[in-house]
Amino acid sequence: MGQYALLKILGSQYLVGVITRIGGQVTAFLLVLVASRHLDLTEFGTYALAWAIIVIANTHVFSGLYHAVLRLDDVTDKADTLFWMILAVGGIGAAVSAGIGYLVGGLDNPIGFALISMSPIPVLFTLTAWNEALLVQAGRIRGATVYVFASELVGFGVALYGFSAGFGMFSLILSRLVWALTGLLITAGLVRRLPRLRFDGVVARASLRAALPIWGSVNVTMFSNYGGDLVLAAFLNPGAVGAYRGGARIANTAGDVLLQPLTMMSWSRFARLEASGDQNLIRRAWVENMAVSNALVWPLLGGVTLMAPAIVATLFDAKWGAAAGVVAILSMARAFLSIGNLLEPTMVCLERSKLQLYIRVAGAALMLAFLLLFGRFSGEAAAYAVLLANIAIGVASLVAMVRILSLTRADLSHSFVPAGFITLACTATILAMAPIRDSLSIALGLAATVGVVFVVWVAMLAFCLIRGILVLPTAR
């Protein structure tokens, strides 16, 4: 029975999604790592600021109407309408990005050049987003995640070529353009369906009403992710943005590799359970997904927090040392924010979308206040502003979900206690390894600690999964 359970775990949609997402995120992280060898913090900060604006535009393409596709009861007749609406969103994002590029100085300005060069990406992503939504709606989670890894690999290869050819910052820009085009081609091959010239006004209006609160939440989330970059750019310089974004890349990679597949599968599962009208089924799914999310994410982010100086010193060029403090602080911030990871699918599928929007807006307002009050002075100060805001957002999100789902103490215990024990075990292992790290070089000490902690983490996770304490999420 134990062997059967282990094989089932290894072949699960979630594990495949995590593995491919890890591959994609690690490849994106390696891109930043390579960039640190060729660009200083000012050059990287220039690119990062432009890319932040493009990401905001991309995220609107992959949300709102994207989620409306997931909830369609008749994909064959209604999905075409949503594609044309998503295309309009991508077009607006591209126009706004290019417009900002021209306002800051056009092609003669480094930030303007980067923005204008990358502005077609939101349009390229419209078909990719529609294809991905159809894959997720059909429960084809593997295909919806594998393409991300493949696209990142191709983009990484292009960046390597660009840096070797001396293209400098343009290597990153070219990498992102090829990455977007590759994702479009792969998803088109997986779905093998082109949108038809069909538009249903009833479907459009209903989908738009459902999308607006999600977009509101997305805007708030984007500010949470990139508000520090924008404030530092306004008050300091691209070098400060580079230090902050370099640190954020590590913290976000640590969390996103595990949370993104979970969020995708939660949307798919919750949308299916919504049709049943049984709130108890959604509550059970929430408990299962939250429990495994915490058990996966907390130990990882806790480890990154404790080992941040060694991670930055080992992986990045010496001129990027200012990012170490940002890594530690934002890893803690990401851990608190992960508590509210299921807020959107929970509230939307229980017809409480306005509540999640209010929570996100309040959190963004609080973060803006903290950033303007003290976060504008340095990358680390901005990271502390994000941490304090994320603590408030995480607590408020949890309280709201507890009330809406009528979660019991037993539900909360199952959701958080296993993760607490696993995190404590991994933290204790890191602290116990301190004498060994002191006797080795920074790189060898980091490698030894990561190896031992990984064994402890995986062993405890495997035990919990095989015994049924934790359950890997599914899309159905």
DONU-493100 format. One record per residue (C-alpha): residue number from 1; residue in one letter; x, y, z. Coordinates in Angstrom, 2 decimals. Example, Ala and Ser with C-alpha at 12.3 -4.5 7.8 and 13.67 -1.06 7.14 Angstrom:
<rs>
   resi   resn         x         y         z
      1      a     12.30     -4.50      7.80
      2      s     13.67     -1.06      7.14
</rs>
This chain:
<rs>
   resi   resn         x         y         z
      1      m      0.00      0.00      0.00
      2      g      2.87      2.37      0.83
      3      q      4.49      1.74     -2.56
      4      y      1.19      2.30     -4.36
      5      a      0.63      5.54     -2.46
      6      l      4.13      6.73     -3.31
      7      l      3.67      5.97     -7.02
      8      k      0.35      7.81     -6.98
      9      i      2.05     10.83     -5.41
     10      l      4.89     10.82     -7.95
     11      g      2.46     10.75    -10.87
     12      s      0.03     13.33     -9.52
     13      q     -0.91     16.41    -11.50
     14      y      0.30     18.66     -8.72
     15      l      3.75     17.10     -8.48
     16      v      4.18     17.25    -12.25
     17      g      3.03     20.87    -12.11
     18      v      5.47     21.66     -9.31
     19      i      8.38     19.98    -11.07
     20      t      7.77     21.86    -14.31
     21      r      7.11     25.09    -12.44
     22      i     10.33     24.61    -10.52
     23      g     12.09     24.13    -13.83
     24      g     10.55     27.32    -15.21
     25      q     11.27     29.37    -12.10
     26      v     14.81     28.03    -11.75
     27      t     15.47     28.88    -15.39
     28      a     14.10     32.40    -14.84
     29      f     16.28     32.66    -11.75
     30      l     19.34     31.49    -13.69
     31      l     18.59     34.25    -16.17
     32      v     18.95     36.80    -13.38
     33      l     22.05     35.00    -12.15
     34      v     23.68     35.23    -15.58
     35      a     22.61     38.85    -15.86
     36      s     24.42     39.61    -12.59
     37      r     27.67     38.60    -14.31
     38      h     27.12     40.99    -17.22
     39      l     25.10     43.90    -15.82
     40      d     25.53     46.13    -12.79
     41      l     22.61     46.93    -10.49
     42      t     21.76     50.13    -12.38
     43      e     21.50     48.34    -15.73
     44      f     19.52     45.48    -14.22
     45      g     17.31     47.96    -12.37
     46      t     16.52     49.73    -15.65
     47      y     15.37     46.47    -17.21
     48      a     13.54     45.40    -14.03
     49      l     11.55     48.63    -13.90
     50      a     10.42     48.26    -17.52
     51      w      9.69     44.57    -17.04
     52      a      7.56     45.34    -13.98
     53      i      5.21     47.40    -16.16
     54      i      5.03     44.65    -18.78
     55      v      4.31     42.05    -16.09
     56      i      1.41     44.14    -14.80
     57      a     -0.05     44.23    -18.32
     58      n      0.54     40.49    -18.76
     59      t     -1.15     39.68    -15.46
     60      h     -4.35     41.39    -16.58
     61      v     -4.33     39.09    -19.61
     62      f     -3.94     36.04    -17.37
     63      s     -6.68     37.02    -14.92
     64      g    -10.26     38.24    -14.89
     65      l    -11.52     37.01    -18.25
     66      y     -9.02     34.16    -18.05
     67      h    -10.79     32.99    -14.90
     68      a    -14.14     33.47    -16.62
     69      v    -13.05     30.81    -19.14
     70      l    -12.38     28.42    -16.26
     71      r    -15.96     28.83    -15.04
     72      l    -17.72     28.42    -18.40
     73      d    -20.47     25.81    -18.52
     74      d    -20.27     25.59    -22.32
     75      v    -16.73     26.08    -23.61
     76      t    -17.59     25.22    -27.22
     77      d    -20.06     28.07    -27.69
     78      k    -18.81     30.70    -25.24
     79      a    -14.99     30.58    -25.19
     80      d    -14.60     32.44    -28.50
     81      t    -16.25     35.56    -27.12
     82      l    -13.83     35.61    -24.23
     83      f    -10.81     35.36    -26.52
     84      w    -11.70     38.60    -28.30
     85      m    -12.21     40.29    -24.96
     86      i     -8.83     39.03    -23.73
     87      l     -7.26     40.29    -26.96
     88      a     -8.66     43.75    -26.23
     89      v     -7.13     43.62    -22.75
     90      g     -3.76     42.65    -24.21
     91      g     -3.97     45.44    -26.77
     92      i     -4.68     48.01    -24.06
     93      g     -1.75     46.71    -22.01
     94      a      0.59     46.94    -24.98
     95      a     -0.55     50.48    -25.83
     96      v     -0.17     51.68    -22.24
     97      s      3.29     50.12    -21.93
     98      a      4.50     51.69    -25.17
     99      g      2.91     55.01    -24.20
    100      i      4.78     55.08    -20.90
    101      g      7.94     54.27    -22.79
    102      y      7.51     57.30    -25.02
    103      l      6.62     59.54    -22.06
    104      v      9.85     58.71    -20.21
    105      g     12.00     59.55    -23.23
    106      g     11.25     57.10    -26.02
    107      l     13.92     55.03    -27.70
    108      d     16.68     57.40    -26.59
    109      n     15.97     56.63    -22.92
    110      p     17.07     53.19    -21.57
    111      i     13.79     52.60    -19.73
    112      g     11.76     53.88    -22.66
    113      f     13.68     51.68    -25.08
    114      a     13.09     48.60    -22.92
    115      l      9.37     49.34    -22.54
    116      i      8.73     50.01    -26.21
    117      s     10.72     46.93    -27.26
    118      m      8.74     44.63    -24.95
    119      s      5.31     46.24    -25.44
    120      p      4.11     43.58    -27.97
    121      i      4.30     40.86    -25.30
    122      p      0.82     41.43    -23.77
    123      v     -0.70     40.97    -27.25
    124      l      1.31     37.80    -27.87
    125      f      0.08     36.46    -24.55
    126      t     -3.62     36.83    -25.37
    127      l     -3.77     33.57    -27.33
    128      t     -1.44     31.91    -24.82
    129      a     -3.71     32.87    -21.93
    130      w     -6.82     31.66    -23.76
    131      n     -5.12     28.37    -24.62
    132      e     -3.89     27.88    -21.06
    133      a     -7.36     28.58    -19.65
    134      l     -8.85     25.95    -21.98
    135      l     -6.22     23.44    -20.81
    136      v     -6.92     24.15    -17.14
    137      q    -10.69     24.12    -17.71
    138      a    -10.32     20.66    -19.23
    139      g     -8.18     19.50    -16.30
    140      r     -5.03     19.24    -18.46
    141      i     -2.81     20.76    -15.78
    142      r      0.34     19.03    -16.98
    143      g      0.17     20.70    -20.38
    144      a     -0.69     24.04    -18.78
    145      t      2.52     23.96    -16.74
    146      v      4.99     22.10    -18.97
    147      y      4.85     24.79    -21.65
    148      v      6.04     27.41    -19.13
    149      f      9.22     25.44    -18.47
    150      a      9.86     24.88    -22.18
    151      s      9.36     28.57    -22.94
    152      e     11.73     29.63    -20.17
    153      l     14.40     27.26    -21.49
    154      v     14.18     28.74    -24.97
    155      g     14.25     32.29    -23.60
    156      f     17.24     31.45    -21.41
    157      g     19.14     30.11    -24.42
    158      v     18.46     33.34    -26.32
    159      a     19.72     35.40    -23.36
    160      l     22.93     33.36    -23.16
    161      y     23.54     34.00    -26.84
    162      g     22.82     37.70    -26.40
    163      f     25.21     38.14    -23.50
    164      s     27.94     36.19    -25.31
    165      a     27.44     38.45    -28.33
    166      g     27.74     41.59    -26.19
    167      f     24.11     42.74    -26.46
    168      g     24.04     43.82    -22.80
    169      m     20.59     44.66    -21.45
    170      f     18.99     43.93    -24.83
    171      s     19.80     40.25    -24.21
    172      l     17.10     40.22    -21.51
    173      i     14.62     42.07    -23.73
    174      l     15.16     39.68    -26.64
    175      s     14.88     36.73    -24.24
    176      r     11.44     37.87    -23.05
    177      l     10.15     38.40    -26.59
    178      v     11.23     34.92    -27.71
    179      w      9.88     33.45    -24.45
    180      a      6.42     34.91    -25.13
    181      l      6.38     33.73    -28.74
    182      t      7.45     30.21    -27.73
    183      g      4.65     29.96    -25.16
    184      l      2.12     30.99    -27.80
    185      l      3.32     28.35    -30.27
    186      i      3.43     25.51    -27.71
    187      t     -0.01     26.18    -26.24
    188      a     -1.50     26.53    -29.72
    189      g     -0.10     23.10    -30.54
    190      l     -1.58     21.63    -27.35
    191      v     -5.06     23.09    -27.80
    192      r     -5.24     22.92    -31.61
    193      r     -8.16     25.26    -31.77
    194      l     -8.34     28.78    -33.16
    195      p    -10.89     31.30    -31.88
    196      r    -13.82     31.84    -34.20
    197      l    -15.28     35.18    -35.27
    198      r    -18.09     34.92    -32.76
    199      f    -19.17     37.38    -30.06
    200      d    -22.03     36.88    -27.61
    201      g    -23.03     40.06    -25.80
    202      v    -24.73     38.20    -22.94
    203      v    -21.62     36.13    -22.28
    204      a    -19.43     39.23    -22.56
    205      r    -21.41     41.23    -20.02
    206      a    -21.62     38.38    -17.51
    207      s    -17.91     37.62    -17.87
    208      l    -16.93     41.26    -17.52
    209      r    -18.96     41.63    -14.32
    210      a    -17.17     38.61    -12.87
    211      a    -13.77     39.82    -14.11
    212      l    -13.84     43.34    -12.67
    213      p    -13.41     42.37     -8.99
    214      i    -10.62     39.96     -9.94
    215      w     -8.83     42.67    -11.90
    216      g     -9.19     44.96     -8.92
    217      s     -7.55     42.33     -6.78
    218      v     -4.87     41.79     -9.44
    219      n     -4.02     45.49     -9.48
    220      v     -3.61     45.41     -5.74
    221      t     -1.49     42.26     -5.92
    222      m      0.68     43.79     -8.62
    223      f      1.22     46.83     -6.46
    224      s      2.15     44.50     -3.61
    225      n      4.70     42.79     -5.87
    226      y      6.08     45.85     -7.66
    227      g      5.16     48.81     -5.49
    228      g      8.63     48.77     -3.97
    229      d     10.23     48.98     -7.43
    230      l      8.05     51.90     -8.46
    231      v      8.52     53.86     -5.22
    232      l     12.29     53.33     -5.23
    233      a     12.44     54.44     -8.87
    234      a     10.49     57.59     -8.02
    235      f     12.58     58.55     -4.98
    236      l     15.99     57.00     -5.62
    237      n     17.48     55.48     -8.78
    238      p     17.54     52.32    -10.95
    239      g     20.42     50.97     -8.83
    240      a     18.15     50.80     -5.78
    241      v     15.49     49.15     -7.94
    242      g     18.06     46.60     -9.10
    243      a     19.04     45.66     -5.53
    244      y     15.39     45.34     -4.51
    245      r     14.30     43.37     -7.57
    246      g     17.35     41.09     -7.40
    247      g     16.39     40.16     -3.86
    248      a     12.73     39.84     -4.76
    249      r     13.60     37.43     -7.57
    250      i     15.03     34.95     -5.08
    251      a     12.16     35.30     -2.59
    252      n      9.48     35.09     -5.27
    253      t     11.13     32.11     -6.95
    254      a     11.13     30.24     -3.65
    255      g      7.40     30.77     -3.20
    256      d      6.06     30.76     -6.75
    257      v      7.45     27.38     -7.77
    258      l      5.07     25.76     -5.30
    259      l      2.19     28.21     -5.07
    260      q      1.49     28.85     -8.75
    261      p      0.56     25.25     -9.64
    262      l     -1.50     25.04     -6.46
    263      t     -3.39     28.23     -7.29
    264      m     -4.07     27.04    -10.83
    265      m     -5.41     23.71     -9.60
    266      s     -7.44     25.36     -6.83
    267      w     -9.22     27.54     -9.37
    268      s    -10.02     24.51    -11.49
    269      r    -11.21     22.43     -8.54
    270      f    -13.17     25.19     -6.78
    271      a    -14.90     26.16    -10.04
    272      r    -16.07     22.57    -10.49
    273      l    -17.23     22.32     -6.88
    274      e    -19.07     25.64     -7.23
    275      a    -21.49     23.99     -9.65
    276      s    -22.43     21.42     -7.00
    277      g    -23.68     24.11     -4.64
    278      d    -22.21     22.24     -1.67
    279      q    -20.04     24.62      0.37
    280      n    -18.77     21.71      2.48
    281      l    -16.93     20.32     -0.55
    282      i    -15.17     23.65     -1.10
    283      r    -14.29     23.81      2.61
    284      r    -12.73     20.36      2.45
    285      a    -10.76     21.30     -0.67
    286      w     -9.60     24.50      1.03
    287      v     -8.32     22.61      4.07
    288      e     -6.46     20.07      1.94
    289      n     -4.89     22.68     -0.33
    290      m     -3.98     25.07      2.48
    291      a     -2.37     22.28      4.51
    292      v     -0.11     21.10      1.71
    293      s      0.63     24.68      0.62
    294      n      1.88     25.65      4.06
    295      a      3.87     22.45      4.48
    296      l      5.65     23.09      1.19
    297      v      6.13     26.84      1.29
    298      w      6.89     27.71      4.91
    299      p      9.99     25.50      5.31
    300      l     11.37     26.68      1.98
    301      l     10.87     30.38      2.66
    302      g     12.09     29.99      6.23
    303      g     15.27     28.41      4.95
    304      v     15.83     31.19      2.41
    305      t     15.33     33.77      5.18
    306      l     17.99     32.18      7.39
    307      m     20.46     31.49      4.59
    308      a     19.99     34.68      2.53
    309      p     23.53     36.12      2.97
    310      a     25.13     32.81      1.96
    311      i     22.76     32.41     -1.00
    312      v     23.54     35.86     -2.41
    313      a     27.29     35.57     -1.74
    314      t     27.41     32.18     -3.49
    315      l     25.15     32.77     -6.47
    316      f     25.53     36.42     -7.41
    317      d     28.38     38.68     -8.37
    318      a     29.97     40.58     -5.48
    319      k     28.50     43.88     -6.71
    320      w     25.02     42.51     -5.98
    321      g     25.71     42.05     -2.25
    322      a     23.15     44.73     -1.35
    323      a     20.38     42.28     -2.26
    324      a     21.04     39.92      0.70
    325      g     18.99     41.83      3.26
    326      v     16.13     42.23      0.79
    327      v     16.08     38.46      0.18
    328      a     15.68     37.65      3.88
    329      i     12.96     40.21      4.53
    330      l     10.92     39.48      1.41
    331      s     11.07     35.73      2.05
    332      m      9.35     36.34      5.40
    333      a      6.87     38.63      3.65
    334      r      6.11     35.96      1.06
    335      a      5.43     33.41      3.79
    336      f      2.78     35.63      5.39
    337      l      1.24     36.48      2.03
    338      s      0.92     32.77      1.19
    339      i     -1.71     32.45      3.94
    340      g     -4.08     34.35      1.65
    341      n     -3.12     32.42     -1.46
    342      l     -6.58     30.83     -1.76
    343      l     -8.50     34.04     -1.12
    344      e     -9.49     34.71     -4.75
    345      p    -10.72     31.24     -5.78
    346      t    -12.53     30.89     -2.46
    347      m    -14.35     34.21     -2.56
    348      v    -15.12     34.23     -6.28
    349      c    -16.52     30.70     -6.29
    350      l    -18.65     31.50     -3.23
    351      e    -19.98     34.73     -4.82
    352      r    -18.06     36.96     -2.38
    353      s    -15.67     38.54     -4.89
    354      k    -16.19     42.06     -3.54
    355      l    -14.89     41.05     -0.14
    356      q    -11.59     39.78     -1.48
    357      l    -11.25     43.02     -3.44
    358      y    -11.78     45.10     -0.30
    359      i     -9.10     43.09      1.51
    360      r     -6.59     43.53     -1.31
    361      v     -7.33     47.25     -1.67
    362      a     -6.93     47.83      2.07
    363      g     -3.66     45.90      2.01
    364      a     -2.36     47.93     -0.93
    365      a     -3.29     51.20      0.76
    366      l     -1.44     50.08      3.88
    367      m      1.60     49.07      1.85
    368      l      1.63     52.40      0.00
    369      a      1.50     54.23      3.33
    370      f      4.42     52.19      4.68
    371      l      6.45     52.64      1.48
    372      l      5.97     56.40      1.46
    373      l      6.54     56.68      5.22
    374      f      9.82     54.78      5.47
    375      g     10.16     52.34      2.57
    376      r     11.44     54.91      0.09
    377      f     14.87     55.24      1.68
    378      s     16.46     51.93      0.61
    379      g     15.79     48.48     -0.77
    380      e     15.72     46.93      2.71
    381      a     13.37     49.64      4.00
    382      a     11.01     48.92      1.10
    383      a     11.16     45.21      1.92
    384      y     10.19     45.92      5.56
    385      a      7.23     47.96      4.32
    386      v      6.12     44.99      2.23
    387      l      6.58     42.62      5.19
    388      l      4.38     44.67      7.52
    389      a      1.67     45.03      4.88
    390      n      1.77     41.31      4.03
    391      i      1.31     40.36      7.67
    392      a     -1.86     42.44      7.76
    393      i     -3.08     41.07      4.41
    394      g     -2.42     37.46      5.45
    395      v     -4.28     37.81      8.74
    396      a     -7.24     39.63      7.17
    397      s     -7.47     37.06      4.37
    398      l     -7.46     34.17      6.82
    399      v    -10.13     35.74      9.02
    400      a    -12.36     36.34      5.99
    401      m    -11.97     32.78      4.70
    402      v    -12.60     31.30      8.14
    403      r    -15.89     33.18      8.38
    404      i    -17.09     32.56      4.83
    405      l    -16.24     28.85      4.89
    406      s    -17.28     28.37      8.55
    407      l    -13.95     26.71      9.28
    408      t    -13.66     24.93     12.61
    409      r    -10.69     24.69     14.97
    410      a    -10.10     21.19     13.66
    411      d     -9.98     22.53     10.09
    412      l     -7.44     25.18     11.05
    413      s     -5.38     22.69     13.03
    414      h     -5.19     20.36     10.03
    415      s     -4.31     23.31      7.78
    416      f     -1.46     24.74      9.85
    417      v     -0.11     22.32     12.48
    418      p      1.67     19.86     10.11
    419      a      3.34     22.77      8.34
    420      g      4.42     24.19     11.69
    421      f      6.14     20.97     12.73
    422      i      7.89     20.56      9.37
    423      t      9.07     24.19      9.43
    424      l     10.41     23.85     12.98
    425      a     12.29     20.68     12.03
    426      c     13.89     22.34      9.00
    427      t     14.77     25.47     11.02
    428      a     16.34     23.38     13.77
    429      t     18.39     21.52     11.16
    430      i     19.71     24.78      9.69
    431      l     20.70     26.04     13.14
    432      a     22.32     22.72     14.05
    433      m     24.40     22.87     10.87
    434      a     25.98     26.20     11.87
    435      p     29.25     24.69     13.24
    436      i     29.71     22.71     10.03
    437      r     29.09     25.82      7.90
    438      d     31.66     27.74      9.93
    439      s     34.30     25.13      9.15
    440      l     33.68     25.26      5.40
    441      s     33.68     27.90      2.70
    442      i     30.46     29.83      2.20
    443      a     29.54     27.85     -0.91
    444      l     30.31     24.41      0.57
    445      g     28.57     25.29      3.82
    446      l     25.48     26.37      1.92
    447      a     25.50     23.21     -0.20
    448      a     25.90     20.94      2.84
    449      t     23.10     22.67      4.72
    450      v     20.73     22.61      1.74
    451      g     21.40     18.91      1.21
    452      v     20.67     17.91      4.81
    453      v     17.61     20.16      5.12
    454      f     16.24     18.86      1.83
    455      v     16.44     15.27      3.10
    456      v     14.63     16.22      6.33
    457      w     11.97     18.18      4.46
    458      v     11.26     15.51      1.84
    459      a     11.22     12.72      4.43
    460      m      8.63     14.53      6.56
    461      l      6.53     15.43      3.54
    462      a      6.60     11.84      2.26
    463      f      5.55     10.54      5.68
    464      c      2.62     12.99      5.87
    465      l      1.49     12.24      2.32
    466      i      1.68      8.46      2.65
    467      r     -0.15      8.53      6.00
    468      g     -2.84     10.83      4.61
    469      i     -2.00     13.76      6.91
    470      l     -1.43     15.81      3.77
    471      v     -3.18     15.33      0.43
    472      l     -1.77     16.55     -2.86
    473      p     -4.28     18.80     -4.62
    474      t     -6.01     17.85     -7.84
    475      a     -7.80     19.84    -10.53
    476      r    -11.01     17.86    -10.07
</rs>
